[in-house]
Amino acid sequence: MKTSLITNSIFTVFLLSIFLSPIYAADDKKTFTLGINNYMDSFEFCWKVHQNIEEWAAKYGIKTVYAEAEMEPERVKANLDTFALQEVDAIFEFNWLTDVTAKFVKENPDIVVVTGDYIVPGAYYFGADQYVAGVILGRHLAKVVKERWNGELDEMIFAACYKCGELLIARMDGIRDGYK
């Protein structure tokens, strides 16, 4: 887990530097502004990603504007619209609501949008191969069931947020396939 978090953090810095460097380098005197629309900092993984972006931004003199939306569609939209009004140069969107983000990307093609762990046409995807991550988790679950309950399990129930898009479904499929 720690290794994957470090890998994701390094990838975050790498990805943002690739997409944001051309804008930033175009004018040395311009202050680059990055909007961060996070799920919520009380969720440890999101907090770590947020802190990693903040550290990277401070290191390179990039201003950040932060908001949380807790996957509430109205708040996601309001935060994205507010970032556009503040004329941010790019947004890191980490709320997994594909329809809300897709509409914003379509209406604001001049703003670079990077989505965390979900795909939206016109935005840049940042995240793991969700199916493979699911297979790894499924194999771990199978190992735990074997060790704790002699390989016997009455039922396994999957609860998914289908609004979150195809990547979550791929993760769930991977869990199921890894468990077999």
C-alpha positions as CSV (number, residue, x, y, z in Angstrom):
1,M,0.0,0.0,0.0
2,K,2.8,2.4,1.0
3,T,4.7,1.6,-2.2
4,S,1.6,2.2,-4.4
5,L,0.9,5.5,-2.6
6,I,4.5,6.7,-3.2
7,T,4.2,5.6,-6.8
8,N,0.9,7.5,-7.2
9,S,2.4,10.6,-5.6
10,I,5.5,10.5,-7.9
11,F,3.2,9.9,-10.9
12,T,1.0,12.9,-9.8
13,V,4.1,15.2,-9.8
14,F,5.3,13.7,-13.1
15,L,1.9,14.0,-14.8
16,L,1.2,17.5,-13.6
17,S,4.7,18.7,-14.6
18,I,4.2,17.3,-18.2
19,F,0.8,19.0,-18.8
20,L,1.4,22.2,-16.9
21,S,5.0,23.0,-17.8
22,P,4.2,24.4,-21.3
23,I,1.7,26.8,-19.8
24,Y,4.0,27.8,-16.9
25,A,7.1,28.1,-19.1
26,A,5.3,30.4,-21.6
27,D,5.6,33.4,-19.3
28,D,8.1,33.5,-16.5
29,K,6.3,36.3,-14.8
30,K,2.9,34.7,-14.8
31,T,1.7,33.0,-11.6
32,F,0.3,29.7,-12.5
33,T,-2.8,28.7,-10.6
34,L,-4.0,25.1,-10.0
35,G,-7.4,24.4,-8.7
36,I,-7.7,21.2,-6.6
37,N,-11.2,19.8,-6.3
38,N,-10.7,17.0,-3.8
39,Y,-13.2,14.4,-2.4
40,M,-12.2,15.2,1.2
41,D,-9.1,15.5,3.2
42,S,-10.5,13.4,6.0
43,F,-10.2,10.4,3.6
44,E,-6.5,9.6,4.1
45,F,-5.6,8.7,0.5
46,C,-7.1,11.9,-0.8
47,W,-5.3,13.9,1.9
48,K,-2.0,12.4,0.9
49,V,-2.5,13.1,-2.8
50,H,-3.6,16.7,-1.9
51,Q,-0.5,17.2,0.3
52,N,1.8,15.9,-2.4
53,I,0.3,18.3,-4.9
54,E,0.6,21.2,-2.5
55,E,4.3,20.4,-1.8
56,W,5.1,20.2,-5.5
57,A,3.3,23.4,-6.2
58,A,5.1,25.3,-3.4
59,K,8.4,24.0,-4.7
60,Y,7.7,25.4,-8.2
61,G,6.0,28.6,-7.2
62,I,2.6,27.5,-8.3
63,K,-0.5,29.0,-6.5
64,T,-3.2,26.5,-5.5
65,V,-6.8,27.0,-4.8
66,Y,-8.4,24.2,-2.8
67,A,-12.0,22.9,-2.4
68,E,-13.7,19.8,-1.3
69,A,-16.9,18.4,-2.8
70,E,-17.5,15.0,-1.0
71,M,-18.8,13.6,-4.3
72,E,-21.9,15.8,-4.1
73,P,-22.8,16.8,-7.7
74,E,-23.9,20.3,-6.8
75,R,-20.6,21.0,-4.9
76,V,-18.5,19.5,-7.6
77,K,-20.1,21.7,-10.2
78,A,-20.0,24.8,-8.0
79,N,-16.3,24.2,-7.2
80,L,-15.4,23.7,-10.9
81,D,-17.4,26.8,-11.9
82,T,-15.7,28.8,-9.1
83,F,-12.2,27.7,-10.3
84,A,-13.2,28.9,-13.9
85,L,-14.3,32.3,-12.5
86,Q,-11.0,32.5,-10.7
87,E,-9.3,31.8,-14.0
88,V,-7.2,28.9,-12.9
89,D,-4.9,27.5,-15.5
90,A,-5.6,23.8,-14.6
91,I,-7.7,21.7,-12.3
92,F,-7.0,18.4,-10.5
93,E,-10.5,16.9,-10.1
94,F,-10.8,14.0,-7.7
95,N,-14.5,13.3,-7.1
96,W,-15.3,10.5,-9.6
97,L,-18.5,12.0,-10.9
98,T,-18.0,11.6,-14.6
99,D,-21.1,13.3,-15.9
100,V,-20.5,16.6,-13.9
101,T,-16.8,16.7,-14.8
102,A,-17.5,15.8,-18.5
103,K,-20.0,18.7,-18.8
104,F,-17.5,21.1,-17.3
105,V,-14.6,20.0,-19.5
106,K,-16.8,20.4,-22.6
107,E,-17.9,23.9,-21.6
108,N,-14.3,25.0,-20.6
109,P,-11.9,23.6,-23.2
110,D,-9.2,26.1,-22.3
111,I,-8.8,24.8,-18.8
112,V,-6.5,21.8,-18.4
113,V,-8.4,19.2,-16.3
114,V,-6.7,16.1,-14.8
115,T,-9.0,13.5,-13.4
116,G,-8.0,11.2,-10.6
117,D,-9.0,7.6,-11.1
118,Y,-11.7,8.2,-13.7
119,I,-11.9,8.9,-17.4
120,V,-13.6,11.9,-18.9
121,P,-13.3,12.8,-22.6
122,G,-11.1,15.8,-23.0
123,A,-9.5,15.5,-19.6
124,Y,-6.2,13.8,-18.7
125,Y,-6.5,10.6,-16.8
126,F,-4.3,10.0,-13.7
127,G,-4.5,6.7,-11.9
128,A,-3.8,3.0,-11.8
129,D,-4.9,0.1,-14.0
130,Q,-8.1,-0.5,-12.1
131,Y,-8.7,-4.0,-13.3
132,V,-5.2,-5.2,-12.3
133,A,-5.6,-3.4,-8.9
134,G,-8.9,-5.3,-8.4
135,V,-7.2,-8.7,-9.3
136,I,-4.6,-8.0,-6.7
137,L,-7.2,-7.2,-4.1
138,G,-9.3,-10.2,-5.1
139,R,-6.3,-12.5,-4.6
140,H,-5.6,-11.0,-1.2
141,L,-9.3,-11.5,-0.2
142,A,-9.1,-15.2,-1.3
143,K,-6.0,-15.7,0.8
144,V,-7.6,-14.1,3.9
145,V,-10.8,-16.3,3.4
146,K,-8.6,-19.4,3.1
147,E,-6.6,-18.5,6.2
148,R,-9.5,-17.4,8.5
149,W,-12.4,-19.5,7.3
150,N,-10.8,-22.5,5.7
151,G,-11.6,-21.2,2.3
152,E,-15.4,-21.1,2.9
153,L,-17.4,-18.1,2.4
154,D,-21.2,-17.9,2.4
155,E,-21.5,-14.8,0.2
156,M,-19.5,-11.9,-1.2
157,I,-21.5,-8.8,-1.9
158,F,-20.2,-6.0,-4.1
159,A,-21.6,-2.5,-3.7
160,A,-20.6,-0.1,-6.4
161,C,-21.2,3.5,-7.4
162,Y,-22.1,3.1,-11.0
163,K,-22.1,6.9,-11.4
164,C,-18.4,6.7,-10.9
165,G,-17.8,5.2,-14.3
166,E,-16.2,2.3,-16.1
167,L,-13.0,2.3,-14.0
168,L,-14.8,1.4,-10.8
169,I,-16.6,-1.4,-12.7
170,A,-13.2,-2.6,-13.9
171,R,-11.9,-2.6,-10.3
172,M,-14.9,-4.6,-9.2
173,D,-14.5,-7.1,-12.1
174,G,-10.9,-7.5,-11.2
175,I,-11.7,-8.2,-7.5
176,R,-14.2,-10.9,-8.6
177,D,-11.7,-12.4,-11.1
178,G,-8.8,-12.3,-8.6
179,Y,-10.9,-14.0,-6.0
180,K,-11.9,-17.0,-8.2
